[in-house]
Protein backbone atom coordinates (compact mmCIF):
# COMPACT_ATOMS: atom_id res chain seq x y z
CA UNK A 1 0.00 0.00 0.00
CA UNK A 2 1.32 3.41 -0.91
CA UNK A 3 0.83 6.76 0.78
CA UNK A 4 1.03 10.19 -0.80
CA UNK A 5 4.08 12.05 0.51
CA UNK A 6 5.94 15.26 -0.28
CA UNK A 7 9.65 15.95 0.17
CA UNK A 8 11.10 19.34 -0.79
CA UNK A 9 8.06 20.01 -2.98
CA UNK A 10 8.40 16.65 -4.77
CA UNK A 11 5.25 14.59 -4.54
CA UNK A 12 5.69 10.83 -4.52
CA UNK A 13 4.00 7.65 -3.37
CA UNK A 14 5.84 6.17 -0.40
CA UNK A 15 5.74 2.39 -0.59
CA UNK A 16 6.11 2.16 -4.36
CA UNK A 17 9.42 0.37 -3.78
CA UNK A 18 9.46 -2.86 -1.84
CA UNK A 19 11.17 -2.45 1.57
CA UNK A 20 14.36 -4.30 0.59
CA UNK A 21 14.87 -2.20 -2.54
CA UNK A 22 14.14 1.00 -0.61
CA UNK A 23 16.78 0.10 1.98
CA UNK A 24 19.32 -0.74 -0.74
CA UNK A 25 18.66 2.67 -2.35
CA UNK A 26 19.10 4.40 1.03
CA UNK A 27 22.31 2.41 1.62
CA UNK A 28 23.73 3.32 -1.80
CA UNK A 29 22.82 7.00 -1.38
CA UNK A 30 24.50 7.11 2.03
CA UNK A 31 27.63 5.46 0.65
CA UNK A 32 27.70 7.94 -2.24
CA UNK A 33 27.63 10.97 0.07
CA UNK A 34 29.92 9.49 2.72
CA UNK A 35 27.28 9.23 5.46
CA UNK A 36 28.70 6.33 7.45
CA UNK A 37 26.02 6.20 10.14
CA UNK A 38 23.23 6.13 7.57
CA UNK A 39 25.06 3.54 5.49
CA UNK A 40 25.43 1.25 8.50
CA UNK A 41 21.79 1.72 9.55
CA UNK A 42 20.35 1.10 6.09
CA UNK A 43 22.71 -1.83 5.44
CA UNK A 44 21.40 -3.45 8.62
CA UNK A 45 17.82 -2.77 7.58
CA UNK A 46 18.45 -4.07 4.04
CA UNK A 47 19.80 -7.31 5.51
CA UNK A 48 16.78 -7.54 7.82
CA UNK A 49 14.59 -7.20 4.71
CA UNK A 50 16.39 -10.15 3.12
CA UNK A 51 19.03 -8.45 0.96
CA UNK A 52 21.74 -10.86 -0.14
CA UNK A 53 25.44 -10.01 -0.11
CA UNK A 54 25.33 -9.96 -3.93
CA UNK A 55 22.50 -7.39 -3.89
CA UNK A 56 24.36 -5.29 -1.32
CA UNK A 57 27.55 -5.40 -3.37
CA UNK A 58 25.67 -4.44 -6.54
CA UNK A 59 24.08 -1.46 -4.76
CA UNK A 60 27.51 -0.41 -3.48
CA UNK A 61 28.99 -0.56 -6.98
CA UNK A 62 26.12 1.56 -8.32
CA UNK A 63 26.84 4.12 -5.60
CA UNK A 64 30.51 4.24 -6.61
CA UNK A 65 30.04 4.57 -10.39
CA UNK A 66 29.21 8.30 -10.66
CA UNK A 67 32.13 9.28 -8.40
CA UNK A 68 34.51 6.96 -10.24
CA UNK A 69 33.43 8.39 -13.59
CA UNK A 70 34.00 11.92 -12.32
CA UNK A 71 37.49 11.01 -11.08
CA UNK A 72 38.27 9.37 -14.43
CA UNK A 73 37.08 12.38 -16.41
CA UNK A 74 39.05 14.85 -14.28
CA UNK A 75 42.17 12.68 -14.56
CA UNK A 76 41.88 12.67 -18.35
CA UNK A 77 41.66 16.48 -18.42
CA UNK A 78 44.58 16.95 -16.05
CA UNK A 79 46.78 14.43 -17.86
CA UNK A 80 45.94 15.90 -21.28
CA UNK A 81 47.19 19.37 -20.30
Number of C-alpha atoms within 10 A of each C-alpha: 6 10 10 9 12 11 7 5 7 7 10 13 12 14 13 12 12 10 16 20 17 18 24 26 21 20 26 25 20 21 21 19 13 11 12 13 11 17 21 14 14 22 22 15 19 23 16 13 16 12 18 13 10 9 16 19 13 14 19 19 15 16 19 16 12 12 13 12 11 11 11 12 11 12 11 11 9 9 7 7 5
